[in-house]
Amino acid sequence: MCSVSIFSPGVVPGAFLWSKRKYVAVVAIQGMETTTLQINKVKFRPEEAYLFTPVINEPSTAEQKRNKLKKKHQELRKAAAFAVAKKVIPWSAVSETKKQEVVELSEAIEFSALTNLPGYFLREITREASLICLKQTKRAAIEWITKFEEFALKQPGIKYAGFNENDIRAEANEIAERKEDELRALRSKDYPMMAMHDFINREHEAGVKFKAKRESDYDKVARKLIDPKTWRRKIRSLGAQAREMVAYKLKQVGGANKNKYASQYNVEWRKQRKAQMLEWASEQIIWENERDKNGKFPAMMIKDGENYRQMTLLDCIRTDEAKMNELYTVFTGVESYAKIKDMTWSFLTVTLPGEWHPNAGVNHQNGKKQSNKKWNEATPREAASVLLNDWARIRALFKKHDIDVLGLRVAEPQKDGTPHLHLMMFHNKNDVEAIDEILKMHWGRGQRSKKMKADMRWNAPALQIISGNEERGSAASYIMKYIAKGVNVQIIREEEKEKINSMEDVEAWRAIWNIRAFQWFGIRNNLTLWRTLRMNHENPPEGVLKMAWAHAQSGEDYKADFGAFLQAMEDVQLDKIYEENRFGNKQLFGFVDGVDEETGELKLLLCKPNTYNIGTWVTVNPNYPSARGSAPALPAAAPRVAVQQVLTVGVPAADSGEMPKIQEEMHY
């Protein structure tokens, strides 16, 4: 925190003012003969105190308070520029003209489009501009500010970069209402379908685009346009991305900085968001979907030590340990399946060329920051799209040439936030040469076991391929460290503690840019069926899924085997049933496990067999079931959430006197 103390005669004792951005405080005390100023332990001479106005505790209107706050905020920003300048350059060597130029630069930043940024970034921008002014000229500093402002205005979410949660909600509601009015006005058009096509496919606020290829998609997109929740997510994401791009431009990520993968501001923002979401989930009580004899929804209960308590939505969220267990179980199953098929493995690392890196690193000769003048100012999401589009074309060529591959793709950030891919790929031993030729068509800067420097496309990603053999060990052990960097689980060796500490930064990077961490390929989308069968362990299917269900279960004497599950599903063709969500899009509802011979009805295996109501009404019942809590009567259209982890929880009637059957947490 940057604190500023002003000692001046005639000032009311104890007067204080907090800055709007909450990183500076001003304290005025009476009784000093001379005026001194201190910012970040840097003192200024008395003649420099003209920048500040004493704060008097006088009653004023809300508008006057806001004006005082704004004025004080501007003055403190100017003082920050002086403080930075004095740290780098001896203050005695700076002329009064230079000091005045620094003040003018601070004022120029205050009235530019950069004011939409949080105060932290404005302070950093003022610092850089001040140093350029003192080391070079004021004109060079103004040119730098102008270019920086142009860069910031290119970011779609720059308007929302400084929004808090209340601002986001207000803006989202306003946009949703405006879209609803526009859609209502389209009905009066002579050609409403043509007008609807132009309206939906145009560029909306902050450059947001919705795609509707067919007329049947118009209604789905229209529902999203008038949905405030959709706009809240868009605004929140765009604001975070704009802040991150500004941090890239300021060289705050990667290189010689301590901040790796994501900026410190956005990492803290992500931590706060997660804490808020977990707090909200802990307040959402889960109620049964059927009313009791009193017409109320009984609360679901869960065992907590020796007592029972109401189940919340937080109890249904998968932990990082559970995610890691599933990843390891599935991957070891894929590896065992590949061994049965006599496949070998190859590990690919794909890295983008230099123009995609905002902060290339450090000059190893002098240890200073090394700016990348060739940076194309692309976002990590755009960079990831380049890699993933290439990977989609490569997989299409594999399919065209009858090359069977299966494995796992992991997306990770480099230290400056640029994404790169790790691919663990299982394939037939006879397809190695064909796979190499296809890979070099798109990722032409590499060959097996070493990087190739000749005969390469200079704008293509760099490719490194490591072939699997007995000396390297199993594929699962080789890729586990890359998987662990994306899941917050403490399983890395002692010498790699730095990677453990960076997990939160990596998670923040993925949340900001909406980049998927892991993606399986070549296993025919069997993961959803695997999870459904594991949850449905008390009622085994009797049709074609009976054998697959057996391999998906685990107990004291046996473990789930994903490899055997894949073998059981090789020749099984399943019909699927879909349902519509609130936007009209299809989502998987269940699988058809045959036909009942007696009734002729379909045997269904549902992905979400039960749904439960959620609410925030809380009653603690430690002595359940003698005192049972129940929710107040809710309307028929109560909000509903699917709870997959507790599908087999059976709660008895209120007067039955039976203890509930609690489904223990699944362990892989």
Phi, psi and omega per residue, in radians:
M1 nan 2.418 -3.121
C2 -1.709 1.969 -3.115
S3 -1.901 2.501 -3.112
V4 -2.172 2.193 3.120
S5 -2.000 2.298 3.136
I6 -2.061 2.154 3.131
F7 -2.008 1.918 -3.050
S8 -2.582 2.425 3.112
P9 -1.163 2.534 3.072
G10 1.579 0.070 -3.134
V11 -1.704 2.415 -3.120
V12 -1.056 2.282 -3.129
P13 -1.104 2.413 3.034
G14 1.391 0.047 3.118
A15 -1.168 2.451 -3.122
F16 -2.614 2.827 3.128
L17 -2.627 2.283 3.059
W18 -1.637 2.415 3.095
S19 -1.191 2.664 3.112
K20 -1.052 -0.581 -3.099
R21 -1.512 -0.089 2.986
K22 1.144 0.480 3.030
Y23 -2.115 0.057 3.071
V24 -2.389 2.662 3.068
A25 -2.372 2.512 -3.134
V26 -2.047 2.229 3.130
V27 -2.211 2.224 3.141
A28 -1.998 2.280 -3.099
I29 -2.274 2.456 -3.098
Q30 -1.554 2.672 2.959
G31 1.959 0.064 -3.132
M32 -1.704 2.424 -3.135
E33 -1.372 -0.567 -3.136
T34 -2.019 2.789 -3.127
T35 -1.808 2.168 3.100
T36 -2.223 2.769 -3.110
L37 -2.379 2.346 -3.129
Q38 -2.339 2.200 3.102
I39 -2.330 2.102 -3.128
N40 0.905 0.782 3.116
K41 1.127 0.364 3.086
V42 -1.948 2.053 -3.086
K43 -1.605 2.623 3.121
F44 -2.074 2.756 -3.140
R45 -1.327 2.784 -3.088
P46 -1.016 -0.622 -3.092
E47 -1.201 -0.195 3.137
E48 -1.579 -0.014 -3.065
A49 -1.390 -0.013 3.128
Y50 -1.144 -0.253 -3.141
L51 -1.196 -0.344 -2.965
F52 -2.012 2.608 3.097
T53 -2.024 2.255 3.128
P54 -1.018 2.572 -3.126
V55 -1.731 2.155 -3.103
I56 -1.924 2.373 3.112
N57 -1.406 1.403 3.110
E58 -2.070 2.471 3.090
P59 -1.121 2.400 -3.134
S60 -2.618 2.924 3.122
T61 -1.334 2.962 3.138
A62 -1.097 -0.635 -3.141
E63 -1.156 -0.718 3.117
Q64 -1.129 -0.654 3.115
K65 -1.130 -0.729 3.121
R66 -1.123 -0.697 3.131
N67 -1.131 -0.715 3.109
K68 -1.109 -0.732 3.109
L69 -1.049 -0.804 -3.123
K70 -1.103 -0.756 -3.126
K71 -1.127 -0.766 3.141
K72 -1.140 -0.626 3.116
H73 -1.100 -0.732 3.111
Q74 -1.133 -0.720 -3.123
E75 -1.153 -0.680 3.122
L76 -1.177 -0.575 3.100
R77 -1.127 -0.695 3.086
K78 -1.121 -0.709 3.121
A79 -1.106 -0.646 3.105
A80 -1.081 -0.664 3.102
A81 -1.095 -0.739 3.091
F82 -1.087 -0.734 -3.110
A83 -1.077 -0.764 3.140
V84 -1.145 -0.747 -3.131
A85 -1.075 -0.688 -3.100
K86 -1.220 -0.532 3.119
K87 -1.167 -0.630 -3.040
V88 -1.592 -0.697 -3.055
I89 -2.099 2.370 3.097
P90 -0.952 2.200 -3.035
W91 -1.142 -0.520 -3.133
S92 -1.172 -0.394 -3.122
A93 -1.520 -0.069 -3.104
V94 -1.631 2.250 -3.127
S95 -1.380 2.858 3.109
E96 -1.118 -0.552 3.121
T97 -1.111 -0.759 3.124
K98 -1.115 -0.686 3.116
K99 -1.064 -0.746 3.138
Q100 -1.156 -0.633 3.098
E101 -1.103 -0.676 3.102
V102 -1.114 -0.699 3.099
V103 -1.095 -0.737 3.140
E104 -1.143 -0.640 3.080
L105 -1.105 -0.728 3.119
S106 -1.075 -0.698 3.103
E107 -1.156 -0.669 3.125
A108 -1.096 -0.688 3.103
I109 -1.160 -0.653 -3.128
E110 -1.083 -0.580 -3.076
F111 -1.798 0.283 3.106
S112 -1.693 -3.139 3.111
A113 -1.251 -0.125 -3.136
L114 -1.305 -0.143 -3.120
T115 -1.160 -0.242 3.069
N116 -1.234 -0.259 -3.121
L117 -1.376 2.714 3.029
P118 -1.076 2.779 -3.087
G119 -1.050 -0.530 3.124
Y120 -1.028 -0.799 -3.123
F121 -1.268 -0.608 3.089
L122 -1.104 -0.659 3.111
R123 -1.145 -0.716 3.127
E124 -1.171 -0.674 3.102
I125 -1.126 -0.742 3.107
T126 -1.084 -0.672 3.124
R127 -1.090 -0.854 -3.133
E128 -1.093 -0.767 -3.140
A129 -1.114 -0.666 3.134
S130 -1.131 -0.736 3.136
L131 -1.140 -0.697 3.101
I132 -1.116 -0.693 -3.142
C133 -1.127 -0.739 -3.091
L134 -1.326 -0.601 -3.134
K135 -1.433 -0.568 -3.110
Q136 -2.059 -1.915 3.140
T137 -2.393 2.883 3.092
K138 -1.127 -0.634 -3.141
R139 -1.091 -0.736 3.107
A140 -1.092 -0.671 3.116
A141 -1.158 -0.709 3.126
I142 -1.145 -0.692 3.087
E143 -1.091 -0.698 3.111
W144 -1.117 -0.748 3.120
I145 -1.110 -0.715 -3.135
T146 -1.106 -0.802 3.120
K147 -1.120 -0.680 3.133
F148 -1.149 -0.682 3.118
E149 -1.144 -0.701 3.085
E150 -1.092 -0.722 3.104
F151 -1.098 -0.763 -3.115
A152 -1.136 -0.667 -3.125
L153 -1.210 -0.336 3.073
K154 -1.264 -0.352 -3.108
Q155 -1.348 2.184 -3.065
P156 -1.037 -0.569 -3.049
G157 -1.754 0.347 -3.093
I158 -1.092 -0.513 3.122
K159 -1.135 -0.526 -3.050
Y160 -1.757 0.101 -3.031
A161 -1.109 -0.579 -3.115
G162 -1.759 0.195 -3.101
F163 -1.296 2.425 2.924
N164 -1.617 -3.094 -3.038
E165 -1.134 -0.635 3.112
N166 -1.152 -0.714 3.096
D167 -1.101 -0.701 -3.138
I168 -1.097 -0.778 -3.134
R169 -1.137 -0.739 3.135
A170 -1.124 -0.752 -3.141
E171 -1.156 -0.710 3.138
A172 -1.113 -0.760 3.119
N173 -1.110 -0.687 3.139
E174 -1.144 -0.754 3.133
I175 -1.140 -0.760 -3.130
A176 -1.080 -0.721 3.103
E177 -1.144 -0.685 3.140
R178 -1.144 -0.713 3.112
K179 -1.152 -0.644 3.116
E180 -1.127 -0.687 3.090
D181 -1.146 -0.688 3.135
E182 -1.165 -0.716 3.107
L183 -1.140 -0.628 3.108
R184 -1.154 -0.624 -3.140
A185 -1.249 -0.413 -3.136
L186 -1.157 -0.420 -3.109
R187 -1.145 -0.430 -3.124
S188 -1.522 0.004 3.138
K189 -1.271 2.728 3.106
D190 -1.199 -0.642 3.126
Y191 -2.150 1.403 -3.013
P192 -1.089 -0.599 -3.104
M193 -1.202 -0.691 3.086
M194 -1.157 -0.718 3.112
A195 -1.133 -0.671 3.108
M196 -1.125 -0.701 3.115
H197 -1.073 -0.821 -3.130
D198 -1.144 -0.661 -3.097
F199 -1.190 -0.797 -3.058
I200 -1.250 -0.683 -3.042
N201 -1.544 0.068 3.100
R202 -1.424 3.075 3.099
E203 -1.531 2.129 -3.092
H204 -1.650 -2.895 -3.093
E205 -0.930 2.423 3.090
A206 1.019 0.496 3.097
G207 1.284 0.254 -3.131
V208 -1.273 2.314 3.138
K209 -2.170 2.478 3.041
F210 -2.095 2.342 -3.097
K211 -1.743 2.308 3.048
A212 -2.408 1.734 -3.072
K213 -1.367 -0.527 -3.094
R214 -2.127 2.818 3.117
E215 -1.128 -0.504 3.128
S216 -1.173 -0.290 3.130
D217 -1.548 -0.164 -3.081
Y218 -1.064 -0.769 -3.110
D219 -1.139 -0.651 -3.141
K220 -1.129 -0.779 -3.129
V221 -1.207 -0.660 3.133
A222 -1.066 -0.626 3.099
R223 -1.122 -0.651 3.102
K224 -1.216 -0.650 -3.093
L225 -1.123 -0.552 -3.096
I226 -1.753 0.210 -3.113
D227 -1.716 1.990 -3.131
P228 -1.078 -0.579 -3.139
K229 -1.090 -0.701 3.110
T230 -1.067 -0.765 -3.134
W231 -1.231 -0.564 3.083
R232 -1.083 -0.781 3.113
R233 -1.106 -0.732 3.139
K234 -1.086 -0.846 -3.090
I235 -1.122 -0.759 -3.132
R236 -1.083 -0.741 -3.134
S237 -1.213 -0.762 -3.129
L238 -1.130 -0.678 3.106
G239 -1.116 -0.753 3.114
A240 -1.127 -0.694 3.124
Q241 -1.161 -0.669 3.102
A242 -1.126 -0.737 3.101
R243 -1.093 -0.682 -3.120
E244 -1.178 -0.685 3.114
M245 -1.148 -0.646 3.061
V246 -1.106 -0.698 3.093
A247 -1.116 -0.669 3.071
Y248 -1.069 -0.756 -3.111
K249 -1.146 -0.561 3.115
L250 -1.477 0.069 3.130
K251 1.049 0.698 -3.127
Q252 -1.639 -0.091 -3.104
V253 -2.140 2.226 3.113
G254 1.389 -2.969 3.127
G255 1.136 -2.313 -3.125
A256 -1.520 0.041 -3.116
N257 -1.373 2.730 3.045
K258 -1.307 -0.422 -3.110
N259 -1.373 2.052 3.101
K260 -1.968 2.518 3.017
Y261 1.310 -0.749 -3.119
A262 -2.619 2.767 -3.122
S263 -1.255 2.659 -3.114
Q264 -1.087 -0.642 -3.120
Y265 -1.086 -0.839 -3.094
N266 -1.277 -0.507 3.065
V267 -1.115 -0.785 3.098
E268 -1.147 -0.660 3.101
W269 -1.084 -0.722 3.131
R270 -1.152 -0.694 3.100
K271 -1.056 -0.767 3.129
Q272 -1.128 -0.702 3.125
R273 -1.099 -0.764 3.134
K274 -1.121 -0.717 3.120
A275 -1.095 -0.704 3.111
Q276 -1.142 -0.730 -3.140
M277 -1.144 -0.717 3.125
L278 -1.174 -0.644 3.090
E279 -1.127 -0.734 3.100
W280 -1.097 -0.756 -3.132
A281 -1.113 -0.592 -3.140
S282 -1.224 -0.307 3.134
E283 -1.652 -0.134 -3.108
Q284 -1.581 1.834 -3.131
I285 -1.432 2.460 -3.126
I286 -1.722 2.215 -3.142
W287 -1.977 2.681 3.047
E288 -1.149 2.706 -3.073
N289 -1.462 -0.188 -3.139
E290 -1.960 2.436 -3.122
R291 -1.319 2.657 3.062
D292 -1.497 -2.981 -3.083
K293 -1.180 -0.325 3.099
N294 -1.590 0.082 3.131
G295 1.387 0.292 3.140
K296 -1.997 2.847 3.106
F297 -1.594 1.978 3.121
P298 -1.174 2.585 3.137
A299 -1.400 2.453 3.003
M300 -1.259 2.481 -3.103
M301 -2.083 2.651 3.129
I302 -2.428 2.561 -3.108
K303 -1.347 2.283 3.127
D304 -2.285 1.603 -3.033
G305 1.287 -2.167 3.113
E306 -1.603 -0.231 -3.082
N307 -1.900 3.098 3.075
Y308 -2.084 2.545 3.097
R309 -2.387 2.920 3.130
Q310 -1.202 2.445 3.137
M311 -1.409 2.355 3.108
T312 -1.983 2.972 3.122
L313 -1.140 -0.446 3.122
L314 -1.121 -0.537 3.117
D315 -1.210 -0.291 -3.068
C316 -1.734 -0.024 -3.133
I317 -1.471 2.269 3.123
R318 -1.180 2.322 3.117
T319 -1.380 2.894 3.099
D320 -1.129 -0.584 3.108
E321 -1.122 -0.706 3.115
A322 -1.142 -0.667 3.099
K323 -1.111 -0.753 3.133
M324 -1.131 -0.721 3.121
N325 -1.045 -0.748 -3.137
E326 -1.169 -0.754 3.131
L327 -1.041 -0.785 -3.111
Y328 -1.188 -0.725 3.137
T329 -1.094 -0.792 -3.123
V330 -1.161 -0.723 -3.088
F331 -1.203 -0.743 3.086
T332 -1.094 -0.582 3.062
G333 -1.165 -0.720 3.091
V334 -1.110 -0.689 3.125
E335 -1.134 -0.753 3.113
S336 -1.147 -0.630 3.088
Y337 -1.136 -0.688 3.121
A338 -1.161 -0.624 3.109
K339 -1.155 -0.674 3.096
I340 -1.084 -0.627 3.131
K341 -1.473 0.092 3.131
D342 1.033 0.808 3.109
M343 -1.731 2.725 2.989
T344 -1.939 3.041 -3.123
W345 -2.210 2.680 3.054
S346 -2.334 2.417 3.139
F347 -1.913 2.114 -3.067
L348 -1.931 2.413 2.993
T349 -2.151 2.130 -3.066
V350 -2.050 2.143 -3.082
T351 -2.178 2.406 -3.137
L352 -1.352 2.690 3.136
P353 -1.229 3.095 -2.961
G354 -1.077 -0.534 -3.074
E355 -1.185 -0.186 3.119
W356 -1.629 -0.048 -3.048
H357 -1.768 2.078 -3.128
P358 -1.271 -0.535 -3.092
N359 -2.384 1.602 -2.956
A360 -1.044 -0.597 3.129
G361 2.526 -2.512 -3.036
V362 -2.089 2.461 3.028
N363 -1.279 1.984 -3.035
H364 -1.234 -0.234 3.133
Q365 -1.397 -0.743 -3.120
N366 -2.004 -0.088 3.095
G367 1.311 0.181 -3.101
K368 -1.654 2.865 3.106
K369 -1.083 2.477 -3.110
Q370 -2.007 1.885 -3.116
S371 -1.353 2.526 3.135
N372 -1.806 1.706 -3.112
K373 -1.284 -0.251 -3.136
K374 -1.587 0.058 -3.122
W375 -1.040 2.247 -3.092
N376 -1.495 0.117 3.086
E377 1.060 0.492 3.081
A378 -1.464 2.614 3.106
T379 -1.384 2.758 3.046
P380 -1.020 -0.542 3.105
R381 -1.162 -0.697 3.077
E382 -1.158 -0.681 3.108
A383 -1.134 -0.723 3.112
A384 -1.129 -0.616 3.123
S385 -1.090 -0.632 3.105
V386 -1.083 -0.826 -3.130
L387 -1.149 -0.759 -3.080
L388 -1.241 -0.599 3.065
N389 -1.144 -0.700 3.060
D390 -1.088 -0.725 -3.135
W391 -1.141 -0.631 3.092
A392 -1.136 -0.693 3.106
R393 -1.172 -0.678 3.127
I394 -1.116 -0.750 3.118
R395 -1.128 -0.609 3.083
A396 -1.120 -0.675 3.088
L397 -1.196 -0.640 3.048
F398 -1.013 -0.789 -3.125
K399 -1.156 -0.662 -3.133
K400 -1.116 -0.636 -3.107
H401 -1.702 0.278 3.081
D402 0.986 0.773 3.082
I403 -1.812 1.997 -3.129
D404 -1.491 2.148 3.076
V405 -2.315 2.567 3.033
L406 -2.614 2.681 -3.112
G407 2.817 -2.655 -3.014
L408 -2.361 2.385 3.028
R409 -1.893 2.317 3.126
V410 -2.132 2.217 3.084
A411 -1.808 2.229 -3.105
E412 -2.335 2.689 3.027
P413 -1.580 2.577 2.900
Q414 -1.439 3.111 -3.004
K415 -1.090 -0.478 3.121
D416 -1.657 0.214 3.080
G417 1.567 -0.040 3.115
T418 -1.339 2.258 -3.090
P419 -1.329 2.647 2.962
H420 -2.508 2.840 -3.030
L421 -1.984 2.524 2.909
H422 -2.075 2.264 -3.104
L423 -2.215 2.059 3.001
M424 -1.745 1.953 -2.948
M425 -2.138 2.187 3.032
F426 -1.716 2.386 -3.086
H427 -2.736 2.945 3.109
N428 -1.235 2.579 -3.103
K429 -1.145 -0.494 -3.112
N430 -1.374 -0.151 -3.078
D431 -1.721 0.161 -3.041
V432 -1.080 -0.839 -3.094
E433 -1.152 -0.736 3.124
A434 -1.116 -0.674 3.116
I435 -1.143 -0.729 3.109
D436 -1.054 -0.757 -3.134
E437 -1.109 -0.725 3.139
I438 -1.183 -0.708 -3.139
L439 -1.118 -0.679 -3.109
K440 -1.249 -0.327 3.076
M441 -1.128 -0.570 -3.110
H442 -1.942 -0.668 3.109
W443 -2.021 1.352 -2.914
G444 -1.521 0.155 -3.058
R445 -1.774 0.614 -3.133
G446 -2.838 2.916 3.027
Q447 -2.577 3.073 -3.029
R448 -1.144 2.300 3.007
S449 1.290 -0.149 3.088
K450 -2.777 2.771 3.132
K451 -1.457 2.481 -3.084
M452 -1.741 2.258 -3.099
K453 -1.783 -0.184 -3.111
A454 -2.009 2.669 3.061
D455 0.976 0.947 -3.127
M456 -2.287 2.748 3.043
R457 -1.423 2.118 -3.026
W458 -1.197 -0.443 3.141
N459 -1.656 0.151 -3.111
A460 -1.643 2.669 3.070
P461 -1.112 2.638 3.087
A462 -1.417 2.403 -3.074
L463 -2.162 2.290 3.034
Q464 -2.193 2.235 -3.094
I465 -2.090 2.246 3.081
I466 -2.016 2.129 -3.118
S467 -1.488 2.492 -3.123
G468 -1.376 2.471 3.039
N469 -2.683 3.072 -3.068
E470 -1.165 -0.549 -3.117
E471 -1.189 -0.559 -3.120
R472 -1.378 -0.201 -3.139
G473 1.531 -2.874 -3.095
S474 -1.392 2.735 3.124
A475 -1.163 -0.603 -3.124
A476 -1.102 -0.794 3.125
S477 -1.165 -0.526 -3.103
Y478 -1.236 -0.650 -3.034
I479 -1.668 -0.130 -3.057
M480 -1.070 -0.633 -3.115
K481 -1.192 -0.505 3.083
Y482 -1.333 -0.599 3.079
I483 -1.186 -0.730 -3.060
A484 -1.143 -0.482 3.122
K485 -1.177 -0.329 3.133
G486 -1.743 -0.081 3.124
V487 -2.226 2.308 -3.038
N488 -1.380 1.281 3.139
V489 -2.251 2.343 -3.073
Q490 -1.486 1.444 3.136
I491 -2.262 0.116 -3.095
I492 -1.485 2.700 -3.119
R493 -1.130 2.880 -3.075
E494 -1.074 -0.643 -3.087
E495 -1.286 -0.048 -3.127
E496 -2.083 0.585 -3.130
K497 -1.129 -0.509 3.126
E498 -1.054 -0.635 3.117
K499 -1.193 -0.603 3.107
I500 -1.119 -0.775 -3.096
N501 -1.164 -0.337 -3.106
S502 -1.603 0.032 -3.094
M503 -1.094 -0.678 3.127
E504 -1.134 -0.644 3.094
D505 -1.150 -0.725 3.120
V506 -1.136 -0.733 3.125
E507 -1.117 -0.681 3.094
A508 -1.134 -0.707 3.111
W509 -1.040 -0.787 -3.140
R510 -1.167 -0.645 3.139
A511 -1.206 -0.654 -3.117
I512 -1.175 -0.780 -3.023
W513 -1.740 0.055 3.079
N514 0.937 0.856 -3.130
I515 -1.839 2.212 -3.101
R516 -1.239 2.293 -3.060
A517 -1.303 -0.877 -3.042
F518 -2.214 2.515 3.065
Q519 -2.578 2.182 3.072
W520 -1.502 2.589 3.071
F521 -2.445 2.586 3.090
G522 1.480 0.116 -3.139
I523 -1.997 0.356 2.971
R524 0.993 0.650 3.076
N525 0.937 0.692 -3.128
N526 -1.479 -0.065 -3.056
L527 -1.190 -0.673 3.103
T528 -1.103 -0.733 3.100
L529 -1.123 -0.700 3.105
W530 -1.024 -0.830 3.141
R531 -1.136 -0.687 3.141
T532 -1.126 -0.744 3.130
L533 -1.152 -0.631 3.132
R534 -1.180 -0.621 3.114
M535 -1.276 -0.510 -3.061
N536 -1.672 0.863 -2.998
H537 -1.411 -0.264 -3.123
E538 -1.527 -0.372 -3.118
N539 -2.154 1.452 -3.082
P540 -1.168 2.465 3.071
P541 -1.206 2.682 -3.084
E542 -1.903 -0.018 -3.088
G543 -1.714 -2.381 -3.064
V544 -1.216 -0.263 -3.100
L545 -1.627 0.097 -3.061
K546 -1.088 -0.803 -3.128
M547 -1.188 -0.718 3.125
A548 -1.110 -0.660 3.110
W549 -1.079 -0.701 -3.122
A550 -1.096 -0.660 -3.128
H551 -1.333 -0.303 -3.115
A552 -1.542 -0.131 -3.094
Q553 -1.598 2.739 3.083
S554 -2.415 2.647 -3.138
G555 -2.655 -2.853 -3.111
E556 -1.197 -0.624 -3.047
D557 -1.807 -0.053 -3.103
Y558 -2.620 2.766 -3.120
K559 -2.137 2.756 3.079
A560 -1.158 2.511 -3.084
D561 -2.254 1.781 -3.120
F562 -1.240 -0.532 3.101
G563 -1.125 -0.784 3.073
A564 -1.147 -0.581 3.079
F565 -1.085 -0.751 3.110
L566 -1.111 -0.668 3.094
Q567 -1.119 -0.712 -3.140
A568 -1.168 -0.452 -3.091
M569 -1.668 0.086 -3.067
E570 -1.052 -0.811 -3.049
D571 -1.840 0.265 -3.106
V572 -1.715 2.214 3.070
Q573 -1.938 2.046 -3.070
L574 -1.880 2.413 2.948
D575 -1.514 2.524 -3.100
K576 -2.049 2.647 3.097
I577 -2.028 2.386 -3.096
Y578 -2.079 2.732 3.015
E579 -2.285 2.937 -3.131
E580 -1.782 2.434 3.040
N581 -1.525 -2.956 -3.043
R582 -1.225 -0.253 3.086
F583 -1.706 -0.007 -3.139
G584 1.537 0.073 3.105
N585 -1.452 2.594 -3.128
K586 -1.367 2.446 3.014
Q587 -2.437 2.618 -3.036
L588 -1.133 2.271 -3.132
F589 -1.867 -0.627 -3.130
G590 3.132 3.122 -3.127
F591 -2.055 2.590 3.103
V592 -1.626 2.100 -3.082
D593 -1.847 0.501 3.125
G594 1.971 -2.969 -3.091
V595 -2.187 2.356 3.079
D596 -1.220 2.137 -3.072
E597 -1.169 -0.541 -3.096
E598 -1.388 -0.840 -3.064
T599 -1.683 -0.326 -3.089
G600 1.349 0.142 3.138
E601 -1.526 2.727 3.126
L602 -1.290 2.425 3.001
K603 -1.555 2.037 -3.022
L604 -1.907 2.438 2.965
L605 -1.963 1.831 -2.996
L606 -1.534 2.403 3.057
C607 -1.216 -0.540 -3.141
K608 -2.291 1.343 -3.050
P609 -1.046 -0.621 -3.090
N610 -2.261 2.639 2.998
T611 -2.168 2.662 -3.074
Y612 -2.319 2.640 3.073
N613 -1.393 2.653 3.059
I614 -2.186 2.662 3.118
G615 -2.877 3.133 -3.093
T616 -1.997 0.171 3.112
W617 -1.346 2.149 -2.963
V618 -2.020 2.297 2.978
T619 -2.423 2.184 -3.125
V620 -1.627 2.210 -3.130
N621 -2.242 1.431 -3.082
P622 -1.200 -0.388 -3.080
N623 -1.821 0.571 3.125
Y624 -0.988 2.440 0.188
P625 -1.741 0.201 -3.114
S626 -1.126 -0.580 3.067
A627 -2.183 1.899 -3.018
R628 -1.876 2.322 3.120
G629 -1.521 2.601 3.079
S630 -2.468 2.612 -3.094
A631 -1.399 2.710 3.026
P632 -1.106 2.761 -3.125
A633 -1.036 2.226 -3.120
L634 -1.906 2.708 3.072
P635 -1.135 2.887 -3.089
A636 -1.090 -0.593 -3.115
A637 -1.630 0.881 3.138
A638 -1.234 2.626 3.091
P639 -1.081 2.461 -3.068
R640 -2.236 2.591 3.111
V641 -2.433 2.460 3.102
A642 -1.444 2.254 -3.127
V643 -2.003 1.719 -3.023
Q644 -1.402 -0.476 -3.062
Q645 -1.332 -0.278 -3.029
V646 -2.181 0.566 -3.074
L647 -1.132 -0.489 -3.073
T648 -1.764 0.233 3.093
V649 -1.284 2.156 3.125
G650 -1.895 2.057 -3.133
V651 -1.832 2.129 -3.095
P652 -1.271 3.015 3.090
A653 -1.148 2.825 -3.022
A654 -1.115 -0.568 -3.074
D655 -1.857 0.296 -3.079
S656 -1.397 -0.463 -3.122
G657 1.323 0.136 -3.131
E658 -1.607 2.637 3.046
M659 -1.437 2.534 -3.123
P660 -1.248 2.628 3.070
K661 -1.513 1.972 -3.048
I662 -1.761 2.197 3.073
Q663 -1.450 2.042 -3.129
E664 -1.171 2.759 3.133
E665 -1.101 2.414 -3.097
M666 -1.293 2.387 3.085
H667 -2.123 2.327 3.119
Y668 -1.573 nan nan
